[in-house]
Amino acid sequence: MADANMLTSVKKALGIEGDYQDDTLTVYIDEVIAFLTDAGVKSVYITSGIVSRGVADLWNYGAADGKLSEYFMQRATQLSYKL
């Protein structure tokens, strides 16, 4: 489950205030972290920056297509190769 610091950082990056969307954001954060972990990204490289990008892609501000962007996928690939 997403820790409070990650949730706060993601909300700040996405310009979200208040706690109305916290449950939804936490689900997306957990999903992005699981995706990155399963892709072989070490936890030290899983930062609020890449997580925020993934959350924004999944949320997509209401478009509901749920696709991860090309940028996110390229960055995840780069991070998975870091030693």
DRENLOMI-810655 format. One record per residue: residue number from 1; residue in one letter; chain; z, y, x negated of N, C-alpha, C in turn. Coordinates in nm, 3 decimals, always signed. Atoms other than C-alpha are relative to their C-alpha. Layout:
! residues N
    k  r  c       nw       nv       nu      caw      cav      cau       cw       cv       cu
  NUM  A  A        Z        Y        X        Z        Y        X        Z        Y        X
...
This chain:
! residues 83
    k  r  c       nw       nv       nu      caw      cav      cau       cw       cv       cu
    1  M  A   +0.000   -0.119   -0.085   +0.000   +0.000   +0.000   +0.000   +0.125   -0.089
    2  A  A   +0.013   -0.124   +0.077   -0.088   +0.348   -0.124   +0.136   +0.068   -0.016
    3  D  A   -0.127   -0.071   +0.019   +0.201   +0.533   -0.282   -0.015   +0.144   +0.046
    4  A  A   -0.003   -0.136   -0.053   +0.301   +0.880   -0.166   -0.076   +0.098   -0.089
    5  N  A   +0.071   -0.090   +0.091   +0.161   +1.047   -0.478   -0.150   -0.011   +0.016
    6  M  A   +0.144   +0.019   -0.019   -0.184   +0.894   -0.429   -0.043   +0.061   +0.132
    7  L  A   +0.033   -0.057   -0.129   -0.183   +0.990   -0.063   -0.005   +0.152   -0.007
    8  T  A   -0.004   -0.145   +0.015   -0.085   +1.348   -0.148   -0.119   +0.051   -0.080
    9  S  A   +0.112   -0.041   +0.084   -0.350   +1.372   -0.420   -0.133   -0.012   +0.073
   10  V  A   +0.124   +0.018   -0.076   -0.626   +1.235   -0.198   -0.012   +0.106   +0.109
   11  K  A   +0.003   -0.103   -0.105   -0.533   +1.470   +0.085   -0.035   +0.136   -0.059
   12  K  A   +0.029   -0.127   +0.065   -0.539   +1.764   -0.154   -0.147   +0.008   -0.039
   13  A  A   +0.139   +0.003   +0.042   -0.878   +1.662   -0.294   -0.096   +0.016   +0.118
   14  L  A   +0.087   -0.005   -0.118   -1.022   +1.630   +0.056   +0.031   +0.119   +0.091
   15  G  A   -0.034   -0.118   -0.079   -0.859   +1.947   +0.189   +0.064   -0.033   +0.134
   16  I  A   -0.066   +0.044   -0.123   -0.649   +1.765   +0.448   +0.146   +0.042   -0.004
   17  E  A   -0.140   -0.043   -0.010   -0.318   +1.915   +0.559   +0.069   -0.074   +0.113
   18  G  A   -0.078   +0.066   -0.104   -0.040   +1.775   +0.773   +0.001   -0.150   -0.021
   19  D  A   -0.012   +0.145   +0.015   +0.036   +1.410   +0.832   -0.066   -0.080   +0.110
   20  Y  A   +0.064   +0.065   -0.114   -0.171   +1.332   +1.141   -0.090   -0.116   -0.042
   21  Q  A   +0.096   +0.102   +0.044   -0.429   +1.129   +0.943   +0.056   -0.094   -0.107
   22  D  A   -0.058   +0.079   +0.110   -0.187   +0.965   +0.697   -0.022   -0.150   +0.015
   23  D  A   +0.017   +0.144   -0.019   -0.211   +0.617   +0.850   -0.144   -0.042   -0.031
   24  T  A   +0.141   +0.030   +0.025   -0.592   +0.621   +0.844   -0.033   +0.014   -0.148
   25  L  A   +0.026   -0.023   +0.142   -0.606   +0.766   +0.494   +0.061   -0.110   -0.086
   26  T  A   -0.066   +0.106   +0.075   -0.360   +0.504   +0.368   -0.082   -0.129   +0.005
   27  V  A   +0.085   +0.119   -0.011   -0.583   +0.225   +0.498   -0.121   +0.013   -0.091
   28  Y  A   +0.117   -0.023   +0.085   -0.886   +0.377   +0.324   +0.037   -0.001   -0.149
   29  I  A   -0.045   +0.001   +0.139   -0.693   +0.435   +0.002   +0.023   -0.143   -0.047
   30  D  A   -0.026   +0.140   +0.036   -0.575   +0.074   +0.000   -0.131   -0.077   -0.016
   31  E  A   +0.129   +0.069   +0.007   -0.930   -0.046   +0.063   -0.076   +0.037   -0.127
   32  V  A   +0.069   -0.045   +0.120   -1.076   +0.164   -0.219   +0.066   -0.057   -0.125
   33  I  A   -0.072   +0.057   +0.114   -0.806   +0.052   -0.462   -0.028   -0.149   -0.012
   34  A  A   +0.032   +0.143   +0.002   -0.868   -0.312   -0.366   -0.142   -0.023   -0.049
   35  F  A   +0.139   +0.010   +0.044   -1.242   -0.264   -0.413   -0.009   +0.017   -0.152
   36  L  A   +0.004   -0.027   +0.144   -1.193   -0.114   -0.759   +0.067   -0.111   -0.080
   37  T  A   -0.072   +0.108   +0.068   -0.941   -0.379   -0.861   -0.085   -0.127   -0.003
   38  D  A   +0.084   +0.119   -0.007   -1.168   -0.661   -0.743   -0.126   +0.014   -0.084
   39  A  A   +0.117   -0.026   +0.084   -1.455   -0.497   -0.935   +0.036   -0.006   -0.149
   40  G  A   -0.042   +0.013   +0.138   -1.249   -0.533   -1.253   +0.048   +0.128   -0.065
   41  V  A   -0.051   -0.127   +0.055   -1.129   -0.173   -1.293   +0.150   -0.016   -0.024
   42  K  A   -0.143   +0.007   +0.033   -0.795   -0.168   -1.473   +0.075   +0.111   +0.073
   43  S  A   -0.079   -0.094   -0.080   -0.519   +0.008   -1.283   +0.016   +0.136   -0.066
   44  V  A   -0.017   -0.127   +0.071   -0.484   +0.274   -1.552   -0.118   +0.095   +0.027
   45  Y  A   +0.119   -0.081   -0.026   -0.837   +0.396   -1.463   -0.020   +0.031   +0.149
   46  I  A   +0.011   -0.027   -0.144   -0.783   +0.400   -1.087   +0.081   +0.127   +0.029
   47  T  A   -0.063   -0.131   -0.017   -0.709   +0.770   -1.040   -0.031   +0.056   +0.138
   48  S  A   +0.023   -0.063   -0.130   -0.695   +0.997   -0.741   -0.143   +0.053   +0.013
   49  G  A   +0.138   -0.050   -0.006   -1.042   +1.129   -0.834   -0.096   -0.103   +0.057
   50  I  A   +0.091   +0.104   -0.048   -1.232   +0.803   -0.789   +0.044   -0.051   +0.137
   51  V  A   -0.049   +0.044   -0.131   -1.009   +0.701   -0.499   -0.039   +0.102   +0.108
   52  S  A   +0.038   -0.103   -0.097   -1.073   +1.034   -0.323   -0.147   -0.008   +0.035
   53  R  A   +0.145   +0.013   -0.024   -1.449   +0.988   -0.364   -0.027   -0.118   +0.092
   54  G  A   +0.018   +0.117   -0.085   -1.428   +0.640   -0.213   +0.051   +0.021   +0.141
   55  V  A   -0.055   -0.029   -0.133   -1.207   +0.754   +0.073   -0.095   +0.092   +0.078
   56  A  A   +0.094   -0.091   -0.065   -1.447   +1.040   +0.149   -0.124   -0.075   +0.046
   57  D  A   +0.118   +0.078   -0.037   -1.737   +0.794   +0.150   +0.027   -0.086   +0.123
   58  L  A   -0.032   +0.087   -0.114   -1.562   +0.554   +0.389   +0.023   +0.080   +0.127
   59  W  A   -0.029   -0.085   -0.114   -1.440   +0.829   +0.616   -0.127   +0.071   +0.044
   60  N  A   +0.126   -0.071   -0.020   -1.763   +1.025   +0.582   +0.007   +0.104   +0.111
   61  Y  A   -0.023   -0.109   -0.095   -1.614   +1.293   +0.802   -0.063   -0.024   +0.137
   62  G  A   +0.039   +0.028   -0.138   -1.700   +1.119   +1.127   -0.137   -0.062   +0.016
   63  A  A   +0.133   +0.057   -0.014   -2.049   +0.988   +1.052   +0.005   -0.150   +0.028
   64  A  A   -0.029   +0.141   -0.033   -1.905   +0.634   +1.075   -0.101   -0.099   -0.056
   65  D  A   +0.089   +0.101   +0.057   -2.162   +0.467   +0.851   +0.072   -0.088   -0.101
   66  G  A   -0.085   +0.082   +0.085   -1.890   +0.341   +0.614   -0.065   -0.050   -0.128
   67  K  A   +0.065   +0.041   +0.123   -2.113   +0.326   +0.307   +0.061   +0.073   -0.119
   68  L  A   -0.045   -0.063   +0.124   -1.994   +0.390   -0.046   -0.122   +0.064   -0.066
   69  S  A   +0.111   -0.076   +0.056   -2.207   +0.651   -0.219   -0.049   -0.060   -0.132
   70  E  A   +0.058   +0.044   +0.126   -2.434   +0.585   -0.514   +0.088   +0.047   -0.116
   71  Y  A   -0.088   -0.051   +0.105   -2.207   +0.807   -0.725   +0.124   -0.088   -0.015
   72  F  A   -0.121   +0.082   +0.006   -1.898   +0.605   -0.634   -0.031   -0.134   -0.067
   73  M  A   +0.035   +0.131   +0.055   -2.072   +0.278   -0.717   -0.029   +0.009   -0.150
   74  Q  A   +0.027   -0.016   +0.143   -2.199   +0.409   -1.051   +0.129   +0.024   -0.078
   75  R  A   -0.126   -0.030   +0.068   -1.857   +0.545   -1.143   +0.089   -0.125   -0.006
   76  A  A   -0.078   +0.124   -0.002   -1.685   +0.221   -1.039   -0.052   -0.097   -0.106
   77  T  A   +0.059   +0.087   +0.101   -1.927   +0.030   -1.259   +0.039   +0.046   -0.139
   78  Q  A   -0.041   -0.053   +0.130   -1.856   +0.259   -1.553   +0.146   -0.034   -0.031
   79  L  A   -0.142   +0.025   +0.020   -1.483   +0.222   -1.505   +0.030   -0.147   -0.024
   80  S  A   -0.025   +0.145   +0.017   -1.506   -0.156   -1.484   -0.031   -0.046   -0.142
   81  Y  A   +0.034   +0.036   +0.136   -1.654   -0.162   -1.836   +0.093   +0.059   -0.105
   82  K  A   -0.092   -0.061   +0.095   -1.379   +0.047   -1.995   +0.100   -0.104   -0.050
   83  L  A   -0.095   +0.095   +0.060   -1.156   -0.143   -2.233   +0.142   +0.050   +0.008
